[in-house]
Amino acid sequence: MSSAPERRDFAATKQMKAVMFKYFTELSQASENGKKTAWCTSVGPAELLRSMGFEVYFPENHGAMLGATRMAPDLIPLANARGFSPDICSYLTSDIGSYLKGETPLQKMGLSGVPKADVLVFNTNQCRDVKDWFQWYAREWNVPCIGIHSPRAVGALDDSLFEYVAKQIESLIEPLEAVAGTKFDIDKLREIIALSKQCTELWKQVLEAAVAVPSPITFFDGTIQMGPAVVLRGHQDAIDFYEALVAELNQRVADGVGAVEGEKHRVYWEGMPIWGKLRDLSTQFLDLQACVVASTYCNSWIFDALDPVDPFGSMARAYSSIFICRSDDEKENYIQRMAEKYKIDGVIYHDAKTCPNNSNCRYEMPQRMREKLGKPYLVINGDLNDLRLYSEEQARTNIEAFAEQLVEA
């Protein structure tokens, strides 16, 4: 009897954990060190906030932690009881539930908990929920909530759109100066954007390593390794980590070492992760010798447009052209390019019940993409955080059937 394939961990993961622990520790100590804390949406103007001396906290990252630790299903009902619908973003409801109960995964790291915001800064390029989420805390703590209203379902990108967003970013400076107690420094912003640019270029190299056959990394690995790209853009620690990870991946490619032993099939994941089931799903695909080599989600933190020469314009370009902002035609073109680049054999769409903005299987897209790609697809019904909306047995059975289609294709 042959032994089950083993998951290949990364040596760099130890460094990643140390970097993330340092980040959360500095957040928890911000007020005692005389620093202000700004909450920021994950694709918000983090560079501007860092340039003005804020410690920057990303509650969507905390939401993912609540999902991955499977705390979310017990916390969501607390937010529902306060009037938040069960149908809205489960990052939002699990995070507010965490606040109401006073329980967070950060406490297991020996930290006191989530840092209180001195200001909350949103960007609606992802969804309207982030604004409602931040406004709740603004009312709770009586602190300012400011932000950027980005266009959605964008087709062709043009300068007028970018100018509209850039002006909104610039308009944040005055209220942020009032909170920070310092004056804005354009040279400091340029410095931070240059660091962000380095980070995003390295993160792109991490994900593009999966072009190799066999792939040295999976989507499930990417959801873990992406932490610094999300919360430490503009920080040298993120750059140092990704340089180490890229070197490790390059060595795997040179040695022909695949993340999935005996890789037979290459799959694209479209949509949000199912945070509480990452390990289970990773193991199932490993057993099926199918490698989920690429995803829309992990690529969401590649910001090619960032340019320290044009700080506000490039931030507007970078954060207004992400996948979630685009029209279906543009999304389909993107998936087609990714399928060709990564030599995809099939596509999995995650229909996340509480995340309609990042579920792209509700308006016939999978069927249209099957015609374009000639590849099988599977829709998995679930959610990013609320595991009550996910049937493990049904998903397992459907993935097994999908794998059989890949063999026959």
C-alpha positions in Angstrom: 0.0 0.0 0.0 1.4 3.4 -1.0 1.7 6.1 1.7 -0.4 9.3 1.4 1.4 12.2 -0.2 2.9 14.7 2.3 2.5 18.4 2.3 5.8 20.2 1.7 6.2 23.1 4.1 8.3 26.2 3.4 11.4 26.9 5.5 10.5 30.7 5.1 7.3 30.2 7.0 9.2 30.5 10.3 10.3 34.0 9.2 6.8 34.9 8.1 5.4 34.0 11.5 8.1 36.1 13.2 7.3 39.0 10.9 3.6 38.8 11.6 4.1 38.4 15.4 6.3 41.5 15.4 3.6 43.4 13.4 0.8 42.6 15.8 3.0 43.2 18.8 3.9 46.7 17.6 0.2 47.3 17.0 -0.7 46.3 20.5 2.0 48.7 21.9 1.1 51.6 19.7 -0.6 53.8 22.2 2.0 53.3 25.0 4.7 54.2 22.5 2.9 57.4 21.6 1.7 56.3 18.2 -1.7 56.6 16.6 -3.5 53.6 15.0 -5.4 53.8 11.8 -7.7 51.0 10.6 -7.5 50.5 6.9 -9.4 48.3 4.4 -7.1 45.7 2.8 -6.9 47.6 -0.5 -7.0 51.0 1.0 -4.4 53.9 1.2 -2.1 52.1 3.6 1.0 53.9 2.1 -0.5 57.3 3.0 -1.2 56.2 6.5 2.2 54.8 7.1 3.9 57.9 5.7 2.0 59.9 8.3 3.3 57.8 11.2 0.3 55.7 11.9 0.4 52.0 12.9 -1.9 50.4 10.4 -4.4 47.7 11.2 -6.4 45.7 8.7 -9.6 44.2 10.1 -10.2 42.0 7.1 -7.0 40.2 8.0 -8.5 39.7 11.5 -11.7 38.5 9.9 -9.6 35.8 8.0 -8.0 34.8 11.2 -11.4 34.3 12.8 -12.3 32.1 9.9 -9.1 30.1 9.8 -9.3 29.4 13.6 -13.0 28.5 13.2 -14.1 31.0 15.9 -16.4 32.8 13.4 -19.5 30.6 13.6 -19.8 31.2 17.4 -19.3 35.0 17.0 -21.4 35.8 14.0 -24.7 35.3 15.9 -23.7 38.1 18.4 -23.5 40.6 15.5 -26.8 39.2 14.1 -28.4 39.9 17.5 -27.3 43.5 17.3 -29.1 44.0 14.0 -26.5 42.9 11.3 -28.1 40.6 8.8 -26.9 37.0 8.4 -26.6 37.7 4.7 -23.9 40.4 4.9 -20.2 39.9 4.9 -19.1 37.3 7.5 -15.8 39.1 8.0 -17.8 42.0 9.3 -20.2 40.0 11.5 -17.5 37.7 12.9 -15.2 40.7 13.6 -18.0 42.7 15.4 -19.0 39.5 17.2 -15.4 39.1 18.3 -15.4 42.7 19.7 -18.7 42.1 21.5 -17.5 38.9 23.1 -14.0 40.2 23.8 -12.4 37.1 22.2 -9.8 37.1 19.4 -7.1 34.8 18.0 -4.6 37.6 18.9 -5.1 36.7 22.6 -3.6 33.2 21.8 -0.5 35.0 20.6 -0.2 36.6 24.1 -1.5 39.9 22.9 -4.2 41.9 24.6 -6.5 42.0 21.6 -7.5 44.2 18.7 -6.1 47.8 18.7 -8.6 50.6 19.1 -8.7 52.9 16.2 -7.9 56.6 16.3 -9.2 56.9 12.8 -10.8 54.5 10.3 -10.0 54.8 6.6 -11.9 52.8 4.0 -12.0 52.3 0.2 -15.2 50.9 -1.3 -13.3 49.4 -4.2 -14.2 46.0 -2.8 -17.7 46.5 -1.5 -20.0 48.8 0.5 -19.7 46.5 3.6 -16.3 47.9 4.5 -17.7 51.4 5.0 -20.7 50.1 7.1 -18.2 48.0 9.1 -15.9 50.9 9.8 -18.8 53.3 10.6 -20.0 51.0 13.3 -16.7 51.3 15.1 -16.5 55.0 14.5 -19.8 55.4 16.3 -18.7 52.9 19.0 -15.5 54.8 19.8 -16.5 58.3 18.6 -13.5 58.6 16.2 -13.4 59.8 12.6 -14.3 57.5 9.7 -13.1 58.8 6.3 -12.6 57.1 3.0 -12.6 56.8 -0.8 -15.6 55.9 -2.9 -14.3 54.0 -5.9 -16.2 53.1 -9.1 -17.3 49.5 -9.5 -17.9 47.2 -12.5 -15.4 49.2 -14.4 -14.8 48.3 -18.1 -12.1 50.4 -19.8 -9.8 52.2 -17.5 -9.2 55.9 -18.2 -7.5 58.9 -16.7 -10.7 60.6 -15.6 -11.5 57.7 -13.3 -8.0 57.7 -11.8 -8.1 61.5 -11.3 -11.4 61.1 -9.5 -9.9 58.6 -7.1 -6.5 60.4 -6.7 -8.3 63.6 -5.6 -10.2 61.7 -3.0 -6.9 60.2 -1.7 -5.4 63.7 -1.5 -8.4 65.0 0.4 -7.7 62.5 3.2 -4.5 64.4 4.1 -6.1 67.3 6.1 -8.3 65.1 8.4 -5.4 62.7 8.9 -3.1 65.5 9.9 -5.6 66.5 12.5 -5.6 63.0 14.0 -1.9 62.4 13.6 -0.7 65.8 14.9 1.9 65.9 12.2 2.2 67.4 8.7 2.1 65.4 5.6 5.5 64.8 3.9 5.4 63.9 0.2 9.0 62.6 0.3 8.0 60.1 3.0 5.1 59.0 1.0 7.3 58.4 -2.0 9.7 56.3 0.2 6.8 54.2 1.5 5.4 53.7 -2.0 8.8 52.6 -3.3 8.9 49.9 -0.5 5.3 48.9 -1.4 6.4 48.5 -5.0 9.2 46.2 -4.0 6.9 44.1 -1.9 4.3 43.8 -4.7 7.0 42.8 -7.3 8.3 40.1 -5.0 4.8 38.8 -4.2 4.2 38.6 -7.9 7.3 36.5 -8.3 6.0 34.2 -5.5 2.7 33.6 -7.3 4.3 33.3 -10.8 6.6 30.6 -9.6 3.5 28.4 -10.0 3.8 28.7 -13.8 6.5 26.0 -13.5 5.4 22.4 -14.0 5.2 20.9 -11.4 4.2 24.0 -9.4 6.3 24.6 -6.3 3.4 26.3 -4.5 -0.4 26.0 -4.2 -3.2 28.4 -3.7 -3.6 27.1 -0.2 0.1 27.9 0.5 -0.5 31.4 -1.0 -3.3 32.2 1.4 -0.9 31.8 4.3 2.2 33.3 2.8 0.3 36.4 1.6 0.0 37.9 5.2 2.9 40.3 4.9 1.8 41.5 1.4 -1.6 42.4 3.0 -0.6 44.1 6.3 3.0 45.2 5.7 3.0 46.9 2.4 5.5 49.8 2.6 7.6 48.0 5.3 11.0 46.5 4.9 10.1 43.4 6.9 7.8 42.3 4.1 10.5 42.7 1.5 13.0 40.7 3.5 10.6 37.9 3.9 9.5 37.7 0.3 13.2 37.7 -0.9 13.7 34.6 1.2 10.5 32.9 0.0 11.3 33.7 -3.7 14.8 32.2 -3.3 13.2 29.0 -1.8 10.7 28.8 -4.6 13.3 29.3 -7.3 15.3 26.4 -5.7 12.3 24.2 -5.8 11.7 25.0 -9.4 15.4 24.3 -10.3 15.2 21.0 -8.4 11.9 20.0 -10.0 10.2 19.8 -6.6 6.4 20.2 -6.8 4.1 21.2 -4.0 1.9 18.3 -5.0 3.8 15.1 -5.4 3.1 13.5 -8.8 1.1 16.6 -10.0 -1.4 15.4 -12.6 -3.9 18.3 -12.8 -3.7 22.1 -12.5 -6.7 24.0 -11.2 -7.6 27.7 -10.9 -9.5 28.9 -7.8 -11.9 31.8 -8.4 -13.4 33.5 -5.4 -12.7 33.8 -1.7 -10.9 31.1 0.4 -13.0 28.9 2.7 -10.8 29.9 5.6 -11.9 27.2 8.1 -11.4 24.4 5.6 -8.1 25.3 4.0 -6.2 22.4 5.4 -8.9 19.9 4.6 -9.2 21.1 1.1 -5.5 21.2 0.6 -5.2 17.6 1.8 -8.0 16.4 -0.6 -6.4 18.1 -3.6 -3.0 16.6 -2.6 -4.6 13.1 -2.4 -6.1 13.7 -5.9 -2.7 14.8 -7.2 -4.4 18.1 -8.3 -2.6 21.3 -7.7 -4.6 24.5 -7.3 -1.8 26.6 -9.0 -3.4 30.1 -9.2 -6.3 32.2 -8.0 -7.9 35.6 -8.4 -7.8 36.1 -4.6 -4.0 35.9 -4.0 -3.3 38.0 -7.1 -5.4 40.8 -5.6 -2.3 42.2 -3.8 -0.3 42.7 -7.0 -0.1 46.4 -7.6 2.0 46.9 -10.7 0.9 50.6 -11.1 2.5 51.8 -7.9 5.1 54.5 -8.7 6.9 56.8 -6.2 7.3 59.4 -9.0 3.5 59.8 -9.1 2.3 58.9 -5.6 -1.4 59.8 -5.7 -2.0 59.0 -9.3 -0.3 55.6 -9.1 -2.2 54.7 -5.9 -5.4 55.5 -7.6 -4.4 53.3 -10.6 -3.3 50.5 -8.4 -6.3 50.3 -6.2 -9.0 51.1 -8.8 -8.0 48.4 -11.3 -8.1 45.4 -9.1 -10.2 42.4 -10.3 -13.1 42.9 -7.9 -13.7 46.4 -9.4 -13.9 45.3 -13.0 -16.8 44.5 -15.3 -17.6 40.8 -16.1 -16.1 41.2 -19.6 -12.8 42.3 -18.0 -12.9 39.6 -15.4 -13.5 36.9 -18.0 -10.5 38.2 -20.0 -8.4 38.1 -16.9 -9.4 34.5 -16.1 -8.7 33.5 -19.7 -5.2 35.0 -19.5 -4.5 33.3 -16.2 -5.8 29.9 -17.5 -3.4 30.1 -20.4 -0.4 31.3 -18.4 -0.7 28.7 -15.7 -1.8 25.8 -18.0 -5.1 25.3 -16.2 -7.0 22.0 -16.6 -10.2 23.2 -14.8 -11.7 26.0 -12.8 -13.3 26.0 -9.3 -15.7 28.8 -8.4 -16.4 29.4 -4.8 -19.9 30.9 -4.3 -19.4 32.5 -0.9 -22.9 33.1 0.5 -22.1 36.3 2.3 -19.7 37.7 -0.2 -21.6 38.4 -3.5 -19.0 41.0 -4.5 -16.3 38.3 -4.7 -18.5 35.5 -6.0 -18.4 35.4 -9.8 -20.5 32.4 -10.6 -24.0 33.8 -10.1 -24.6 35.3 -13.5 -23.5 32.5 -15.9 -19.8 33.3 -15.9 -18.7 29.6 -15.4 -20.8 28.6 -18.4 -19.3 31.4 -20.6 -15.8 30.5 -19.4 -16.3 26.9 -20.2 -17.2 27.9 -23.8 -14.1 30.1 -24.0 -11.6 27.7 -22.3 -13.0 24.3 -23.1 -12.3 23.3 -19.6 -14.5 21.7 -16.9 -15.6 23.7 -13.9 -17.1 23.2 -10.4 -19.1 25.6 -8.2 -18.6 25.0 -4.5 -21.3 26.5 -2.3 -19.9 27.8 1.0 -18.7 31.0 2.7 -15.4 32.7 3.6 -16.1 32.5 7.4 -19.5 31.0 8.2 -19.0 27.3 8.1 -22.7 26.7 8.8 -23.2 27.6 5.1 -20.7 24.9 3.9 -21.4 21.2 3.5 -18.1 19.4 3.8 -19.6 16.1 2.6 -21.1 17.7 -0.5 -18.0 19.6 -1.3 -15.8 16.5 -1.0 -18.1 14.5 -3.2 -18.3 17.2 -5.8 -14.5 17.7 -5.9 -14.0 14.0 -6.4 -16.4 14.1 -9.3 -14.6 17.2 -10.7 -11.2 15.3 -10.5 -12.7 12.5 -12.6 -13.7 15.1 -15.2 -10.1 16.4 -15.3 -8.9 12.8 -16.0 -11.5 12.4 -18.8 -10.9 15.9 -20.3 
